[in-house]
Amino acid sequence: MESRPAAGAGLALLSAVTFATSGTFARSLIEAGWSAEAAVIARISVAALVLAIPAVLSLRGRWAVLRRNTLPIGMFGLLGVALAQVCFFNALRYLPVGVALLLEYLGVILVVGWMWLLHGQRPRRLTVAGSAAALVGLVFVLDLTGSTSLDPVGVLWGLGAAIGLAGYFVLAGQVDPRLPSVAMASGGMAVGAVVLLLAGFTSLLPLRATFGEVTFAGQRTSWLLPIAGLSLVAAVIAYLSGIAGNRILGPRLSSFVGLTEVLFAVLIAWLLLDELPTAWQLFGGALIVAGVALVRLDELRGSRPSLEAPVAVPALAAKGR
């Protein structure tokens, strides 16, 4: 029995590591001339097809659940998949991988404001402290002193990714718990791919792709390598291991483990792309991660009786990114 928590932690860490590779794989495609939208479509289309088989198997005898959740799956595909990934990949055109991911993770803090303003769920002191720490961390990450230069366009794309991620968190708390996570992931990615393809074919979004060699980790290689990495490693393996780990550890604990994705992303980008944030940006990143962790900890404490209504922030185990 003691091996189950260890196995769950291992699966959750595997999910965090594989999710963390997405920025590095995407960078090689974008620098080779791919538009962010084309890279996202390639990633989620392949992943949706691969996950379709386990999704169908998980829905045996429960097709009515899928029909009842058509709208939430569609909204998840639009916000948690299409918007979050397109904005994150576009942010990579201007920002280091670690900085772009830190900006996206501010989506957790946006949920706090959303639940407070629209639903009257006033955050408790620990959530307020975590939100404040994350916002102070954002100041350091953006390096407003001017010692480094961050493109404001990239910052806006990163904040757009945070909005998409926040949309996923809100939707995740409203989806029927009887809907299997793998079905929601596959269905959401399929919806996101179709929407982006239609927008591209109507010239609303740029679709550019090159099919020659790309530079990955300082080496010239086929464009198929980063596509396979994005779709199979950073999507299929990441989702399946995350779902499996979530079932063993539970959503709260697995979401804490999922915060290591930021650290892994910075490390991978440093090793493969020679990208490393400045010391102040790393300090700000630590504040953001700590702030998000405090919000998650407060959500865990919220399961206990309290005079104040807790802000419910869904788990990070099956992110749409």
C-alpha positions in Angstrom: 0.0 0.0 0.0 2.9 2.4 0.7 4.0 2.0 -2.9 0.8 3.6 -4.2 1.6 7.2 -3.0 5.1 6.9 -4.3 3.8 5.7 -7.7 1.3 8.5 -7.7 4.0 11.1 -7.0 6.2 9.6 -9.7 3.4 9.8 -12.3 2.6 13.4 -11.2 6.3 14.3 -11.6 6.5 12.6 -15.0 3.4 14.7 -16.0 5.1 17.9 -14.8 8.4 17.1 -16.6 6.7 16.2 -19.9 4.4 19.2 -19.8 7.5 21.4 -19.2 9.0 20.3 -22.5 6.3 22.0 -24.6 7.9 25.4 -24.7 11.3 24.0 -25.8 9.8 21.9 -28.6 7.6 24.8 -29.8 10.5 27.2 -29.8 12.3 25.1 -32.5 9.2 25.2 -34.8 8.5 28.9 -34.3 12.1 29.9 -35.0 12.0 27.8 -38.2 9.0 29.8 -39.5 6.0 28.1 -38.1 3.2 30.3 -36.8 2.2 29.6 -33.2 -1.3 28.7 -34.5 0.0 26.0 -36.9 2.2 24.5 -34.1 -0.8 24.4 -31.8 -3.0 22.7 -34.4 -0.3 20.1 -35.1 0.2 19.4 -31.5 -3.5 19.0 -30.4 -4.6 17.3 -33.5 -2.2 14.4 -33.1 -2.7 14.3 -29.4 -6.5 14.2 -29.8 -6.3 11.3 -32.2 -4.0 9.3 -30.0 -6.2 10.0 -26.9 -9.4 9.2 -28.9 -9.0 5.4 -28.3 -8.7 5.6 -24.5 -11.4 8.3 -24.5 -13.8 6.0 -26.3 -13.0 3.1 -24.0 -13.5 5.3 -20.9 -17.0 6.3 -22.2 -18.4 2.8 -22.7 -21.9 2.8 -21.3 -21.6 6.5 -20.4 -22.3 8.2 -23.8 -25.2 10.2 -22.2 -22.6 11.9 -19.9 -20.7 13.0 -23.0 -23.8 14.4 -24.6 -24.8 16.3 -21.5 -21.3 17.9 -21.3 -21.0 19.0 -25.0 -21.0 22.7 -24.1 -18.5 22.5 -21.3 -16.1 20.4 -23.5 -16.6 23.0 -26.3 -15.8 25.9 -23.9 -12.8 24.0 -22.6 -11.5 23.5 -26.1 -11.9 27.2 -26.9 -10.4 28.6 -23.7 -8.3 25.9 -22.0 -6.9 24.6 -25.2 -7.0 27.0 -28.1 -6.7 30.3 -26.4 -4.2 29.2 -23.7 -1.9 27.4 -26.2 -2.0 30.0 -29.0 -1.2 32.8 -26.5 1.5 30.8 -24.8 3.2 29.8 -28.1 3.0 33.3 -29.4 4.6 34.5 -26.1 7.5 32.3 -26.9 8.2 34.4 -30.0 9.2 37.2 -27.7 10.0 35.8 -24.2 12.1 33.1 -22.7 10.3 29.9 -22.0 10.4 30.2 -18.2 9.1 33.8 -18.2 6.2 32.9 -20.6 5.2 30.0 -18.4 5.3 32.1 -15.2 3.0 34.6 -16.8 0.6 31.9 -17.8 0.5 30.5 -14.2 -0.9 33.8 -13.0 -4.2 32.3 -14.3 -4.6 30.7 -10.8 -4.6 34.2 -9.3 -7.0 35.5 -11.9 -9.5 32.8 -10.8 -9.4 34.2 -7.3 -10.5 37.6 -8.6 -13.1 36.1 -10.8 -14.7 34.1 -8.0 -14.7 37.1 -5.8 -16.0 39.7 -8.2 -18.7 37.6 -9.9 -19.6 35.0 -7.3 -19.0 36.9 -4.1 -16.6 34.2 -2.8 -14.3 36.5 -0.7 -10.8 35.0 -0.4 -9.4 34.2 3.0 -6.1 35.7 4.4 -3.9 32.9 3.0 -5.3 33.3 -0.5 -4.8 37.1 -0.3 -1.2 36.5 0.9 -0.6 34.1 -2.0 -2.1 36.4 -4.5 0.0 39.3 -3.2 3.2 37.3 -3.3 2.4 36.3 -6.9 1.8 39.9 -8.0 5.0 41.0 -6.3 6.8 38.2 -8.1 5.3 39.4 -11.4 7.0 42.8 -10.9 10.3 41.0 -10.5 9.7 38.7 -13.5 8.9 41.7 -15.7 12.0 43.5 -14.3 10.4 46.9 -14.4 13.7 48.4 -13.3 14.8 48.2 -16.9 18.0 46.1 -16.4 16.6 43.6 -18.9 14.3 44.2 -21.8 11.1 42.2 -22.1 9.0 42.8 -25.2 5.6 44.1 -24.1 3.9 42.2 -26.9 5.2 39.0 -25.5 4.0 40.0 -22.0 0.5 40.6 -23.4 0.5 37.2 -25.0 1.7 35.6 -21.8 -1.1 37.3 -19.9 -3.5 36.1 -22.6 -2.3 32.6 -21.8 -3.1 33.2 -18.1 -6.7 34.2 -19.1 -7.0 31.0 -21.1 -5.7 28.9 -18.2 -8.0 30.7 -15.8 -10.9 29.8 -18.1 -9.9 26.2 -17.9 -9.8 26.3 -14.1 -13.3 27.8 -13.9 -14.7 25.3 -16.4 -13.0 22.3 -14.7 -15.0 23.1 -11.5 -18.3 22.9 -13.4 -17.8 19.8 -15.5 -19.8 16.7 -14.6 -17.4 14.6 -12.4 -18.7 11.5 -14.2 -17.1 12.6 -17.4 -13.7 10.8 -17.7 -10.7 13.2 -17.7 -9.2 11.6 -20.8 -12.5 12.1 -22.7 -12.6 15.8 -21.7 -8.9 16.2 -22.8 -9.4 14.4 -26.1 -12.7 16.2 -26.9 -11.4 19.6 -25.9 -8.3 19.2 -28.0 -10.4 18.1 -31.0 -12.7 21.1 -30.6 -9.6 23.4 -30.3 -8.0 22.0 -33.4 -11.2 22.3 -35.5 -11.8 25.9 -34.4 -8.2 27.0 -35.1 -8.3 25.2 -38.5 -11.5 27.0 -39.5 -10.0 30.4 -38.3 -6.9 29.7 -40.3 -8.7 28.7 -43.5 -10.8 31.9 -43.3 -7.6 33.9 -42.8 -8.5 35.1 -39.4 -5.3 33.5 -38.0 -2.0 33.0 -39.7 -1.2 29.4 -40.6 2.5 29.0 -41.6 4.5 25.8 -41.5 7.9 24.7 -43.0 8.7 21.0 -43.6 12.5 21.1 -43.7 15.0 20.9 -41.0 14.7 22.8 -37.7 17.2 23.6 -35.0 16.6 21.7 -31.8 19.0 21.8 -28.8 21.6 23.3 -31.1 21.3 20.5 -33.7 19.7 20.4 -37.1 16.9 17.8 -37.2 13.7 17.0 -39.0 10.6 19.1 -38.2 8.9 15.8 -37.2 11.0 15.6 -34.0 9.5 18.7 -32.3 6.0 17.8 -33.6 6.4 14.3 -32.1 7.7 15.8 -28.9 4.9 18.4 -28.6 2.1 15.9 -29.3 3.3 12.6 -27.8 5.6 13.7 -25.0 4.2 17.1 -24.0 0.5 16.1 -24.5 -0.3 12.4 -24.6 2.3 11.2 -22.0 1.7 14.3 -19.9 -2.0 14.0 -19.9 -2.1 10.2 -19.2 0.5 10.3 -16.5 -1.2 13.3 -14.9 -4.6 11.7 -14.9 -3.2 8.5 -13.5 -1.2 10.3 -10.8 -4.3 12.4 -10.0 -6.3 9.3 -9.3 -3.8 8.0 -6.9 -2.8 11.2 -5.0 -6.1 13.1 -5.4 -6.5 16.5 -7.1 -5.1 18.6 -4.3 -1.8 16.9 -3.7 -1.2 16.2 -7.4 -1.8 19.9 -8.1 1.0 20.8 -5.7 3.3 18.4 -7.5 2.2 20.0 -10.8 3.8 23.3 -9.7 7.2 21.8 -10.4 6.4 22.2 -14.1 7.7 25.8 -13.9 11.0 24.6 -12.4 11.4 21.8 -14.9 10.6 24.2 -17.8 13.3 26.7 -16.7 15.8 23.8 -16.3 15.0 22.3 -19.7 15.2 25.6 -21.5 18.5 26.3 -19.8 20.0 23.0 -20.8 18.7 22.8 -24.4 18.2 26.4 -25.4 20.7 28.2 -23.1 17.9 30.3 -21.8 18.1 31.3 -18.2 16.1 34.2 -16.5 18.1 36.8 -14.5 18.6 36.4 -10.8 15.8 38.9 -10.1 13.5 37.1 -12.5 14.2 33.8 -10.8 13.4 35.4 -7.5 10.2 36.7 -8.9 9.4 33.3 -10.3 9.9 31.7 -6.9 7.4 34.3 -5.4 4.9 33.4 -8.1 5.2 29.7 -7.5 5.0 30.2 -3.7 2.0 32.4 -4.1 0.2 29.8 -6.3 1.1 27.2 -3.7 -0.4 29.3 -0.9 -3.6 29.6 -2.9 -3.7 25.9 -3.4 -2.9 25.3 0.3 -5.8 27.6 1.3 -8.1 25.6 -1.1 -7.0 22.5 0.8 -7.8 24.1 4.1 -11.1 25.2 2.7 -12.5 21.7 2.9 -12.7 22.3 6.7 -15.6 24.2 8.2 -15.0 28.0 8.1 -16.9 31.2 8.6 -15.6 32.5 5.3 -16.5 31.0 1.9 -13.4 29.5 0.2 -12.4 30.2 -3.3 -12.5 26.9 -5.1 -9.5 26.6 -7.5 -9.7 23.3 -9.5 -6.7 21.0 -9.7 -3.8 21.5 -12.2 -3.5 17.8 -13.0 -5.1 18.0 -16.4 -4.2 21.4 -17.8 -5.4 22.4 -21.2 -2.0 23.7 -22.3 
